[in-house]
Amino acid sequence: MRLTLEDAIPRMEALAREQGLEHYPVDFELVPSAFMTEIAVYGLPVRMPHWSFGVRWIYQMVQHRMGHSRIFEVVFPGNPNRAFLVDTNSVEENTLVVAHVLGHADFSRNNLLFSRSQEQVGYHIVEQAAAHAHRIEEVIETLGEKRVEQVLDAALALEPHIDTGQPLNRKRFPEGYTAESPELGDGEGEEAFRERYSTLPGEGGGVGEAPRRKGPARIPPRPEYDLLWFIAQYAPEMEDWERDIFLAVRKEAYYFQPVFNCQIMNEGWASYWHARLLREADFLPSEAYVDCMKTHSDVVRPYGGDNRISLQVNPYHLGYVLWQHIVEEEGVERARSVMREEDDFGFVRNYLSAERARELELFVYSARQDGQIRVTDANLAELHETLLAPKYNFGAPRVAVEELGRDGSLVLRQNIADDGRGLDLERARYVLDYIHRVWRRPVMLVTCDERGQEVHLTPGGE
């Protein structure tokens, strides 16, 4: 009997439940490959209009036509999950994709980082993003494309600069807020702890009441890394529609953060479970199973193309191998515990051992300007940090608001001590130009040059 996708989906879902996967319902939809490419470029089926997505579309099409990129599926976590399958894939390929999606759905339902994001952003990001896009289209019709695009330039340039350690729905700093005051939403701050400690019984009657710093409140009271939030809340002359755009971009960035920070774990988990589900799927005809496993081999192959050389790690392969070993050595329940509690930073550092690195043929390399590549002997910690460095802060430099001046001027500072990454000064000036257009007061960024000397950058100048 020939396998059909309509028959395979409910049977694969039932098998996943038998195997212990727990997930919100999944809505599957077959779409043309062109639409799938647009989803991959925009990150969502419908998203706010901006020229940068056109640039990404061109890149994606070039990669696809060169044979470097093939998109099997895109899934958006939520309740329900929304999964898109390519209608030109074979039934066998899409059967594997269904199993893969169910692994993703299990991950996003149970991983703590994903579940926290879903609770804050909501479980219907596809619909929310479409509403954001519709609102922006209305503003474009009223105010014109150029004016709206300038605000989108600034907001999307700052898309990585959020602070998910803070809640999505934050309040402004209250009047009189100082560096010694408790952090909003964090329960007890340092000052509240001191006050409670001073009242504890004991010899000498405790330490006495802790002193409070007097003087005017400083905004922000400490370095503020959520640039989108701060500008939306404190830009002196921002209009309501501009603030709406900044907060919409921020909300979508909160949604994408766990996707970015759990890519190796998530893709590896989905790959492990699609392979396991296919092995257990006795309803698959033998020839269909063979075709599915051929597709599995393509998905988790360690190398790009047909050549045994890769300068970029395949997250599907790396995650798949690490999950395989965790299950084999410690059991499925231990693997599920790791899945719930970790992100890629903890996962790679704790489970990519020296033995696994040798098995995977992972190495650290350096590239010279003449194109020569040199493999370096490196310790395991250096390999870990090489794999993880692009993930810090969405791969962007760590920049904080240092001070809001009485005249409305804005001072930003790169956290050079913790950042560990350089800054392209020319590109930084472009971003400062974008910020200046919406801030409309003096803006300055404190960073350093290649010699380590402090540099003060201003929009369009030295």
KOLTI-631513 format. One line per field, with one value per residue (C-alpha): residue number from 1; x, y, z. Coordinates in pm, 1 decimal. Example, Ala and Ser with C-alpha at 12.3 -4.5 7.8 and 13.67 -1.06 7.14 Angstrom:
% KOLTI-631513
nr	1/2
c1	1230.0/1367.0
c2	-450.0/-106.0
c3	780.0/714.0
This chain:
% KOLTI-631513
nr	1/2/3/4/5/6/7/8/9/10/11/12/13/14/15/16/17/18/19/20/21/22/23/24/25/26/27/28/29/30/31/32/33/34/35/36/37/38/39/40/41/42/43/44/45/46/47/48/49/50/51/52/53/54/55/56/57/58/59/60/61/62/63/64/65/66/67/68/69/70/71/72/73/74/75/76/77/78/79/80/81/82/83/84/85/86/87/88/89/90/91/92/93/94/95/96/97/98/99/100/101/102/103/104/105/106/107/108/109/110/111/112/113/114/115/116/117/118/119/120/121/122/123/124/125/126/127/128/129/130/131/132/133/134/135/136/137/138/139/140/141/142/143/144/145/146/147/148/149/150/151/152/153/154/155/156/157/158/159/160/161/162/163/164/165/166/167/168/169/170/171/172/173/174/175/176/177/178/179/180/181/182/183/184/185/186/187/188/189/190/191/192/193/194/195/196/197/198/199/200/201/202/203/204/205/206/207/208/209/210/211/212/213/214/215/216/217/218/219/220/221/222/223/224/225/226/227/228/229/230/231/232/233/234/235/236/237/238/239/240/241/242/243/244/245/246/247/248/249/250/251/252/253/254/255/256/257/258/259/260/261/262/263/264/265/266/267/268/269/270/271/272/273/274/275/276/277/278/279/280/281/282/283/284/285/286/287/288/289/290/291/292/293/294/295/296/297/298/299/300/301/302/303/304/305/306/307/308/309/310/311/312/313/314/315/316/317/318/319/320/321/322/323/324/325/326/327/328/329/330/331/332/333/334/335/336/337/338/339/340/341/342/343/344/345/346/347/348/349/350/351/352/353/354/355/356/357/358/359/360/361/362/363/364/365/366/367/368/369/370/371/372/373/374/375/376/377/378/379/380/381/382/383/384/385/386/387/388/389/390/391/392/393/394/395/396/397/398/399/400/401/402/403/404/405/406/407/408/409/410/411/412/413/414/415/416/417/418/419/420/421/422/423/424/425/426/427/428/429/430/431/432/433/434/435/436/437/438/439/440/441/442/443/444/445/446/447/448/449/450/451/452/453/454/455/456/457/458/459/460/461/462
c1	0.0/137.2/211.0/18.9/96.1/-265.9/-225.6/130.5/69.2/-184.9/-1.0/331.0/167.2/27.3/369.1/531.9/291.2/369.6/741.0/686.8/691.6/474.6/373.3/99.6/-103.9/71.0/-100.5/72.8/41.3/183.3/320.2/515.5/896.0/893.6/673.0/902.3/1198.9/1014.8/939.7/1306.6/1410.0/1155.6/1166.5/785.4/512.1/408.6/640.0/692.7/820.2/1185.5/1453.6/1693.4/1467.1/1504.5/1881.6/1842.9/1606.4/1866.8/2130.0/1895.7/1813.2/2180.8/2259.3/1967.3/2062.3/2423.8/2300.6/2405.9/2058.4/1748.5/1461.7/1264.1/1042.4/982.2/803.4/687.6/644.5/315.8/-19.5/-83.7/252.8/251.4/452.8/503.5/610.3/727.9/474.4/747.1/907.3/833.5/591.5/887.0/1073.1/768.9/706.2/1053.2/981.3/663.6/862.4/1128.1/864.3/720.5/1066.9/1078.4/730.6/834.1/1144.7/963.7/688.0/931.9/1256.4/1253.8/1398.3/1134.1/848.6/948.3/957.9/619.0/462.4/585.6/538.3/224.6/154.1/43.3/351.3/249.4/-74.3/97.3/365.1/94.8/-80.5/248.1/292.2/-63.7/-19.4/303.0/140.3/-131.4/129.9/310.7/-14.2/-53.8/303.1/487.0/734.2/1053.2/964.7/856.0/1158.3/1392.5/1236.5/1250.1/1618.5/1690.4/1472.2/1596.5/1960.6/1908.2/1715.0/1988.8/2009.5/1749.9/1784.5/1576.9/1687.7/1428.2/1055.0/901.4/647.9/868.9/771.6/971.7/1211.6/1015.1/1103.9/1385.9/1519.6/1888.3/2155.9/2085.9/1713.6/1570.3/1541.6/1185.5/1032.5/1325.0/1179.4/1430.5/1718.6/2045.0/1907.4/1596.9/1819.2/2033.6/1726.5/1595.3/1940.2/1970.4/1659.4/1774.4/1829.4/2181.9/2468.8/2490.9/2140.8/2244.3/2438.3/2208.6/2022.0/2211.7/2269.3/2087.3/2258.5/2111.1/2083.0/1896.7/1800.5/2024.2/1866.3/1947.0/2053.9/2292.3/2401.2/2088.9/2135.6/1779.1/1833.9/1502.1/1308.3/1508.7/1476.4/1103.9/1052.3/1289.5/1344.8/1252.4/1053.4/946.8/595.1/358.9/376.9/757.8/748.2/504.5/752.8/1040.2/830.4/703.3/1061.5/1156.0/869.2/966.6/1331.2/1218.5/1050.2/1361.7/1607.2/1549.6/1547.1/1893.0/2032.9/1910.4/1976.1/2223.6/2012.9/1682.8/1789.0/1977.7/1676.7/1442.3/1691.4/1734.0/1358.0/1282.1/1535.8/1393.2/1031.1/1107.8/1272.5/964.7/711.6/599.2/329.5/596.6/645.9/1004.0/1088.4/946.2/1161.1/1473.5/1392.3/1326.0/1661.1/1838.7/1687.3/1794.6/2152.8/2138.7/2001.9/2261.4/2566.1/2867.0/3008.7/2888.1/2831.8/3010.6/3356.7/3490.5/3574.8/3364.9/3451.2/3103.6/2947.8/2618.1/2401.9/2181.3/2480.3/2650.8/2331.0/2221.9/2551.1/2556.4/2195.5/2266.6/2550.0/2351.6/2063.9/2296.1/2503.6/2248.7/1903.3/1610.4/1487.5/1826.2/1826.7/1483.2/1610.5/1902.2/1661.5/1444.5/1720.3/1998.9/2062.9/2344.2/2597.2/2552.8/2488.8/2813.0/3029.9/2890.9/2850.3/3098.9/3387.2/3735.5/3637.2/3327.1/3528.6/3776.0/3490.7/3330.6/3665.7/3608.7/3902.1/3988.7/4138.7/4267.9/4245.5/4513.8/4448.0/4609.0/4342.5/4562.0/4388.3/4585.6/4450.9/4555.0/4600.8/4360.4/4229.1/3867.1/3764.7/3890.4/3689.3/3377.7/3414.8/3486.0/3156.4/2962.4/3111.5/2874.4/2577.4/2653.1/2401.4/2272.4/2630.5/2624.4/2857.0/2732.3/2634.9/2456.5/2297.7/2535.1/2370.6/2074.3/2190.1/1981.8/1979.2/1838.3/2174.9/2236.6/2565.7/2616.9/2915.6/3039.5/3109.4/3460.7/3573.0/3301.6/3232.5/3544.0/3447.5/3558.9/3344.5/3336.6/3362.8/3222.8/2915.6/2876.0/2850.8/2572.9/2381.1/2440.8/2294.9/1985.1/1952.1/2003.6/1711.6/1468.8/1641.8/1672.0/1925.8/2306.7/2413.3/2759.1/2906.3/3216.1/3421.2/3784.2/3992.7/4215.9/4494.2/4267.7/4243.1/3909.4/3712.8/3405.5/3186.3/2915.7/2668.9/2840.9/3161.7/3478.9
c2	0.0/338.6/578.0/905.9/1210.1/1229.4/881.7/930.4/1246.7/1110.5/779.7/954.8/1179.7/874.6/707.1/1020.6/1016.4/648.2/734.5/1000.7/1321.2/1598.2/1890.6/2134.5/2049.6/2099.3/2248.7/2117.4/2302.7/2223.5/2534.2/2609.7/2623.7/2997.0/3069.4/2857.6/3066.1/3383.5/3237.1/3149.7/3503.9/3694.9/3454.2/3451.1/3393.6/3761.8/4027.6/4401.7/4532.0/4636.4/4645.9/4427.4/4125.7/4171.6/4147.6/3827.3/3688.3/3740.6/3564.8/3273.4/3231.8/3237.9/2972.6/2760.1/2776.7/2690.5/2380.4/2500.0/2542.8/2326.5/2400.3/2094.5/2256.2/2559.6/2532.5/2810.8/2714.3/2807.3/2667.1/2541.1/2499.7/2607.0/2384.4/2440.2/2159.0/2201.7/2064.4/1951.6/1717.9/1349.9/1183.0/1005.0/1332.2/1498.6/1196.3/1245.3/1617.7/1546.6/1335.7/1609.0/1875.0/1666.5/1662.6/2042.8/2070.2/1854.3/2068.9/2403.4/2283.0/2159.3/2358.4/2625.9/2898.9/2838.1/2808.5/3135.6/3309.5/3167.7/3277.2/3633.5/3678.3/3468.7/3146.9/3304.8/3482.4/3423.0/3614.4/3882.1/3941.8/3972.9/4232.8/4424.5/4420.2/4540.6/4826.7/4937.6/4921.6/5155.0/5401.2/5385.6/5476.7/5777.6/5906.6/5763.6/5481.0/5686.7/5817.6/5477.2/5306.3/5533.7/5413.7/5050.6/5101.6/5199.5/4936.1/4642.3/4756.8/4724.1/4395.0/4195.4/4451.3/4321.6/4186.5/3872.5/3867.6/4141.8/4077.6/4164.3/4397.2/4632.1/4955.9/5275.8/5350.9/5529.8/5880.5/5876.8/5545.0/5501.6/5238.7/5119.4/5065.1/4715.6/4613.8/4628.3/4286.0/4111.0/4088.2/4197.0/4414.2/4465.4/4758.3/4566.7/4280.5/4518.6/4660.8/4316.6/4206.4/4510.5/4402.7/4046.0/3968.2/3908.2/4051.1/4424.0/4439.6/4372.3/4601.8/4899.7/5067.6/5080.8/5432.1/5552.5/5762.8/6108.5/6320.2/6320.6/5994.4/5871.4/5724.1/5447.5/5356.4/5093.7/4995.5/4917.9/4657.8/4658.3/4935.3/4884.3/4918.6/5216.1/5416.7/5338.3/5455.7/5753.4/5903.3/6270.2/6337.5/5994.3/5968.6/5692.1/5506.0/5508.1/5360.9/5096.7/4989.5/4964.2/4759.1/4533.2/4458.2/4397.0/4153.7/3953.4/3951.8/3800.0/3524.9/3453.6/3453.8/3091.6/2975.0/3130.4/3018.0/2658.2/2585.5/2298.5/2138.4/2189.1/2069.1/1778.2/1680.4/1692.5/1489.9/1228.1/1186.2/1177.6/894.8/710.6/754.3/632.1/318.7/248.6/331.5/-17.4/137.2/257.8/34.9/-91.1/107.6/423.8/367.0/335.6/660.9/835.5/727.6/851.7/1193.1/1157.2/1103.5/1422.5/1622.9/1514.8/1486.5/1653.4/1806.6/2056.7/1921.5/1603.4/1705.9/1600.3/1952.4/2187.4/2521.1/2557.2/2312.2/2151.2/2201.2/1906.4/1671.8/1806.1/1804.1/1464.6/1296.2/1452.9/1349.6/996.8/958.0/1108.6/865.0/566.4/645.0/801.3/714.1/897.7/1049.5/1205.7/1339.0/1493.4/1658.5/1810.2/1921.5/2102.7/2281.8/2369.3/2599.9/2562.6/2723.8/2464.8/2181.5/2225.2/2294.0/2000.6/1735.8/1806.4/1613.9/1574.0/1223.4/1352.1/1631.1/1378.5/1159.4/1457.8/1577.6/1924.5/2160.7/2527.8/2701.5/3044.4/3204.9/3440.7/3731.4/3541.8/3273.1/3013.5/2820.7/2684.2/2417.0/2488.4/2254.4/2388.9/2279.2/2178.9/2506.4/2700.9/2476.2/2532.2/2908.2/2908.8/2726.6/2945.9/3290.6/3371.6/3304.9/3567.6/3851.6/3726.4/3763.6/4142.2/4355.0/4406.2/4772.1/4943.3/5277.6/5441.0/5776.8/5988.9/6349.8/6631.3/6782.2/6458.5/6340.4/5966.2/5796.4/5433.2/5219.2/4889.5/4638.4/4569.0/4376.0/4108.8/4133.3/3981.9/4094.3/4387.5/4660.4/4774.3/5148.1/5243.2/5023.6/5149.5/5505.7/5398.7/5252.5/5571.8/5766.5/5546.8/5597.4/5974.2/6001.8/5868.9/6003.2/6355.8/6466.1/6414.0/6046.1/5906.2/5554.9/5486.5/5196.0/5129.9/5102.0/4814.7/4943.2/4931.6/5309.8/5455.6/5608.3/5830.5/5778.4/6022.0/6007.4/6086.2/6202.3/6103.6
c3	0.0/-98.3/188.7/196.5/409.2/528.5/675.8/803.9/1013.5/1269.0/1297.7/1357.0/1619.9/1799.0/1790.6/1932.0/2226.8/2287.4/2293.3/2560.8/2355.2/2499.0/2282.5/2193.4/1881.8/1547.9/1244.1/930.1/600.4/256.4/81.4/-239.5/-213.8/-302.7/-1.7/217.3/104.7/203.5/547.1/593.6/495.8/702.7/995.8/1003.1/740.6/755.8/894.1/889.5/550.4/525.3/255.5/459.1/409.2/32.8/70.5/271.3/4.9/-268.9/-54.7/16.5/-352.9/-451.8/-190.0/-307.6/-674.8/-590.3/-410.0/-63.2/82.6/81.5/317.5/428.9/691.5/907.1/1241.1/1472.9/1838.7/1999.7/2099.1/1842.3/1668.7/1303.7/1068.3/695.3/461.8/102.6/-143.6/-386.4/-131.3/-169.5/69.7/230.6/282.6/434.9/657.9/803.2/834.0/1030.9/1277.3/1293.9/1365.1/1649.1/1806.8/1780.2/1929.8/2226.2/2277.5/2266.6/2502.0/2768.4/2744.6/3017.1/2795.7/2528.4/2776.6/2948.6/2611.3/2513.0/2841.7/2793.0/2419.5/2391.9/2206.9/1875.8/1740.2/1376.1/1425.6/1636.8/1372.9/1107.0/1324.6/1360.4/982.6/925.6/1174.0/1002.1/658.3/788.4/913.0/575.8/398.0/628.0/667.8/368.4/319.9/366.7/711.5/841.7/690.1/885.4/1210.8/1097.3/1005.9/1366.0/1531.1/1321.6/1357.6/1734.5/1714.1/1895.6/2176.5/2419.8/2773.0/2823.5/3185.1/3224.9/3169.5/2835.0/2994.2/3195.5/3362.2/3341.4/3624.4/3898.6/4011.3/4264.4/4133.3/4223.9/4182.5/4537.5/4481.8/4425.3/4061.5/3935.8/3899.0/4066.2/4415.8/4677.5/4569.4/4754.2/4953.0/5061.6/5175.1/5381.2/5547.9/5642.1/5761.0/5986.0/6178.5/6247.7/6618.5/6737.9/6938.1/6886.4/6742.4/6382.3/6153.2/6176.5/5896.2/5567.6/5438.4/5126.7/4865.8/4841.2/4530.4/4201.4/4037.8/3758.8/3447.1/3394.2/3748.7/3611.5/3257.1/3055.8/2781.6/2650.8/2398.2/2218.1/2543.7/2670.8/2350.1/2324.1/2682.7/2706.1/2359.0/2423.0/2104.8/1984.4/1846.5/1954.7/1622.2/1641.8/1991.8/1866.5/1599.1/1849.2/2090.7/1809.3/1696.6/2060.9/2112.6/1806.0/1920.5/2252.3/2050.6/1841.3/2134.3/2249.2/1885.4/1846.4/2182.8/2156.3/1788.3/1840.6/2112.2/1933.5/1587.6/1741.6/1955.2/1655.7/1447.7/1721.8/1753.6/1383.2/1347.7/1647.7/1541.4/1190.5/1332.6/1545.4/1270.1/1170.6/950.5/704.1/396.8/383.2/69.2/229.1/540.1/326.3/143.2/476.5/615.6/302.9/375.8/741.3/626.5/421.2/714.2/974.5/750.0/912.6/594.7/338.8/-13.2/-115.4/4.9/343.9/449.1/655.3/808.0/959.1/1202.9/1104.1/1417.5/1318.2/1314.8/1627.0/1833.0/1701.5/1796.7/2145.2/2216.8/2093.4/2342.3/2630.6/2570.0/2529.0/2837.5/3075.1/2943.6/2790.2/3116.6/3181.6/2826.2/2884.5/3201.6/3008.7/2735.0/2988.6/3175.2/2930.9/2635.4/2381.9/2615.1/2889.4/2643.6/2449.0/2754.1/2952.9/2684.9/2404.3/2559.1/2414.5/2303.8/2123.7/1961.1/1818.7/1698.4/1526.0/1387.6/1529.7/1533.6/1569.9/1269.8/1175.5/830.4/699.1/466.7/179.1/216.4/385.4/662.2/956.2/1187.6/1545.9/1837.2/2096.4/2430.1/2472.1/2637.1/2334.2/2102.4/2314.0/2307.9/1933.3/1874.1/2117.3/2053.3/1761.9/1991.1/2255.8/2233.4/1894.8/1766.3/1820.6/2037.6/2393.7/2422.6/2711.7/2779.9/3025.3/3079.9/2984.2/3011.2/3154.1/2806.0/2660.8/2524.8/2514.6/2603.8/2502.9/2600.3/2464.7/2740.5/2616.3/2926.0/2889.5/2518.8/2367.4/2017.2/1811.3/1666.0/1304.3/1362.8/1023.8/1064.8/1421.7/1288.4/1051.9/1346.4/1545.5/1253.7/1268.5/1645.3/1614.0/1370.7/1633.2/1946.5/1797.8/2058.7/2079.0/2078.1/2155.4/2173.1/2385.2/2250.0/2158.5/1843.1/1730.0/1960.6/2263.5/2287.7/2396.7/2111.3/2127.7/1820.4/1716.9/1426.2/1096.7/1264.2/1450.9
